[in-house]
Amino acid sequence: MNLKHIVGLILVMMSACHTQAGQHTQFVNPFIGTGAVENSLSGNCYPGATVPFGMVQLSPDTQASPDWDKASGYDYNDSHLCGFSHTRLSGTGACDLIDLLLMPSTTDRTWSVLQHDHEVAHPGYYAILLEDSIKAELTATAHTGLHRYSYPKGKPRRLLIDLDHSAPKGSWDRHIIQSQLRIVSPTVVEGYRIITGWAKLRRVYFHMELSQQIASFDMTDGDRHAGTTSVVNGKALKAWISTNDTDEAPLVVKVALSTTSIENARLNMEREASSWDFDAYTERADEQWEKMLSRIEVEGDGQDMQKFYTSLYHAFIQPNVMSDVNGDYTATDYSTRRMAQGQAYYSTFSLWDTFRAAHPLYTLIAPQQNAQFVNSMLTHFDSYGYLPIWDLWGQDNYCMIGNHAIPVVADAVMKGLPGIDAERALKACVASATISHPGSPFELWEQYGYMPEDKQSQSVSITLEQAFDDWCVAQLARYLGHEDIYKRFIGRSQNYRHIFNPSNGFFQAKTSDGSWLTPFEPLRYGANGNYPYTEGNAWQWSWYVPHDIDGLIALQGGAKAFCQRLDRFFSLEDRSGEKNDNASGFIGQYVHGNEPSHHVAYLYAYAGQPRKTQRLVRHICSELYNTSSNGYVGNDDCGEMSSWYVFSSMGFYPVCPVGGQYVVGTPIFDRVVIHLANDRKFEIIAHRKNPSDFYIRSMRLNGKTHKQYVLQHDDIARGGRLDVYM
């Protein structure tokens, strides 16, 4: 047996040992959603090491310049990897971060063959055997990435440090403004880079410690060779360092990050990763994940449990802490500020996606964390003037439409999450729905009662989503006793009616003179540009009135006509030649691969046909999620696709993610236990005559007959039991 096979066997044995560490982490497969089949999306997830909501996401990169279609930096279908970088996005449709890449080697090799049979991943741990027989292992704390490299005996022990590695230069006007590498001592390297991109300006500082002394090093800045100069400033910095090749112990490298300073990066490491015990950090990461995942217990088929706990894992990867251990963070004006004692500052808010299911999930099972997310949004408001749209590295990139921090903030206050100033929250929501900003020209909204397409593109989608946001402001205002604010915004929340065309039953764009925009092609897709519909077509946007489903049913001619139109929606197979790249996971015109469709299967339950909801939800859970690398039919979008599965497989879903109602679908599992605050729990027990049963015959809530296909948030939050008879 050669060395490569021996090390591969060690990796397999090590994986078996680690996956037994947690009762729930053993069901997580981080490779789910990491690689698409041809002409599809898969999740854009990554298999590397992180802890819940951590700044560091330490994972292999299989692309020299990962772009939107491989936005996490890793693609299971790639054949090589180029190293391990410390930050990334999970499941997004655009790439950024990808900071500070390390690559071990015995030569000058900067790429290695990627062999999946020599690759292991579980929560908080990743390992692979590289082609020159170096065993690379990764783990993490919130601010520190830890590497352990086991080199072959007697071979050179080299390590590449690459500050130039990033998503494509030029994309999103991305370029490195300045960076620095400094050899501080024989075991310490420090530096920073300032880079533009999807986040307009990011400062990334690092402090690196090595378990063995540097024997030699060689620095470069692009084509400029700096040699053994101990500090180099430039825009394309790399360094090769070597340790003594007579050492036999693995090389452990610790890398702490900060957005504010090198000094704080040092402090982050001192507080979180002062020892050299790699295995202890791996165990600690597993324990952190076990604590988070155990908040929901499910019992059922092993494949379903793997899909469930991997989805829950993906939901808890982000948002990401941006503040240092002392509370320092980089504010929206690029100043360094400090959070109050006990508070942390978070970023990575993909709000157009996550307001739908991810934040309601956090509210339910991670209320303290979600309260800190909301307070981070309010802190953003304090310095920026309105709540974030898509917040990355503490900055707004204005990606997508609407301002869906509003429903997240309103829902958190109305559900009593601790530590949120309710009046401050209302002030932020009102400002965010009245102060015009990119994509939200509220002077048009007030003047016309809709967004005219000749003055604001994506007008239909923005009109529908802004109407919902306004309804959320109204609900929060009434909850806090501000009836004047309520009346203003509840009126605006009905603006969706102004773009409903009764002659065809669609929401259709209007121009500023009040006429319908023609020609009208309900199957034609829009993207994020000059078209009335965002990442979808008129069919998919026909159903987005989550705050007034009864009103939508009435517009469509009543419950019978509404269900007939839904039947048509789920059966119409026609495809547009201009189909958007995010359109995948089709059931008729329903697109599970993108968020505008996510609530639609549940609408039958509002119109008296819940069995159709049950059939569709069962089909989506069973057929459109799997345990392979292409386990998602669309981008996971910072845990949103995963959160849909978590809710739906438990048996209910927040169609309107503000207001405290969940629509019952059909439980996938025989038993679900949701562990809530104050040691309460809510159980869902599915009684089936046959394992394949999914149609609901009856329900009992806390022993009493429950005929409505709706659960109230308070029903769950108080604790109790729902018996579902199939």
Secondary structure, DSSP 8 states (H G I E B T S, - for coil): --HHHHHHHHHHHHHHHHHTS-TTGGG--TTTTS---TTS-------SB--TT-S--BEEE--SS--GGGTTS--TT-SEE-EEES---SS-SS------EEEEESSS---EE--GGGEEEETTEEEEE-TTS-EEEEEE-SSEEEEEEE--TTS-EEEEEESS--S-TTGGG--EEEEEEEEEETTEEEEEEEE-SSSS-EEEEEEEEESS-EEEEEEEETTEEEET-SEEEESSEEEEEEE-TT--S-EEEEEEEESS-HHHHHHHHHHH--S--HHHHHHHHHHHHHHHHTTEEEES-HHHHHHHHHHHHHHTS-SEE-S-TTSEEE-TTS-EEE--TT---EE-EEHHHHTTTHHHHHHHH-HHHHHHHHHHHHHHHHHHSS--SEEETTEE---SSS-THHHHHHHHHHTT-TT--HHHHHHHHHHHTTS-BTTB-HHHHHHHSS--TTTSSSHHHHHHHHHHHHHHHHHHHHHTT-HHHHHHHHHHTTGGGGGEETTTTEE--B-TTS-B-SS--TT--B-SSSSSSSSB-TTGGGG--TT-HHHHHHHTTSHHHHHHHHHHHTT-----TT--TT--SEETTEETTSGGGTTGGGGGGGGT-HHHHHHHHHHHHHHSB-SSTT-BSS--TTTHHHHHHHHHHHTEE-SSSSSSEEEE---SSSEEEEE-GGG-EEEEEEE-SSTT--S--EEEETTEE--SSEEEHHHHHT-EEEEEE-
